[in-house]
Amino acid sequence: MSKGQHISHKFDEEVEEVTSSVLNMGGLVVQQVELAIKALLTSDEALAQKVIDDDVKVNTFDVEIDEMCNRIIVMRQPTATDLRLIMAIIKTTTDLERMGDEAKRIARQAIDVSKRGALPEQFDSIEQMSIRVIEMLNRSLDTFARKDVEESIEVMRLDHKVDKDYENLVRQQITHMMEDPKKIPVSIDLLWASRALERIGDRACNICEYVIYLVKGKDVRHIEVKELKDHL
């Protein structure tokens, strides 16, 4: 094996290792979001506290992957597509870490909601919204693993539905607050939790944008989803 082939082989191994770490981190973030929502819907303070405590695991992944990427850049000096891949990994990890923060925020709201005593009707929309957001997150990680541009676009289309879910939830909570002022504290907690969910959906879209950038070399951050295929 020539020196050039050896370096290329080592680079491939290192990229495979760091990509695996990103997907493991993504799996942990999905779990954090799912548990945070479960804690919210079931008023489970112990489960919510576990989500808060486990955020350090997400942060550890973030630091370790960042160090791995920095080492690859210094040692291998990647260019063109290889450099785009490393940049996409770094950006994806950053968004995953922030999703972890949002899961922790939902868990904190879950503790508040549990103490206040929410009524079942106040959860009308947030469960459906959470199902859609978790689907987006799972599918965005799948597109990252497979470098699938077509699927990335389909995932990004779901964000419009999440935005609609959020708007409906806001309207419902406002109605609850107007009908019964005693519901105001819980409704505000649920509004904060739903806002965190909406942001997780946005960050899932970001991951899909990084996949498109990696594969096509195009920055599509400011292009409407319905116009994406015309620009690729």
C-alpha angles and dihedrals in degrees: 000000000000123000091252092052090047092053091047091050092050091049091052091050092050093047090049090051095049092044089053089052091051091052091047089051089049090052090052092049091050088052091049092052093046093049093045091054091046090051090050096049095044098037089236106165094180092055091046090052090051090056090051093048093046093055087090088068091058091048091050091054089050093054095043094049091046090053091048092051093047090051092051092050093050096043101036103026092210121206137194113351093004091055091047089054093053091046091049090051092050092049093045091052091051091053092047091052090052091048086055088054090052090051088053089050091053089049091053090051088049090059091050092047091050091053093047096047110236122213120234095246090060089068093056099121109015095077093055091045091051092052091055094046093049089050090053091049094049093046093046090055089049091052089049091052093047098033087231112171096181092053090046090059092048091052091050089054089063091064090077089059091048090052089052090049089052093049091050091049092051091051092049094050091048088053091050091050093049093048096047122014089199088071093058098094094050093043090053090051090051091048090055091048092049090049089055089051091050090053091051088056090051091052091049086057089051090058089053090051090053090053090053090048091050096049101034101026090231127127105223099170094117099038121102113248092237089057097045099097091053090059098047 
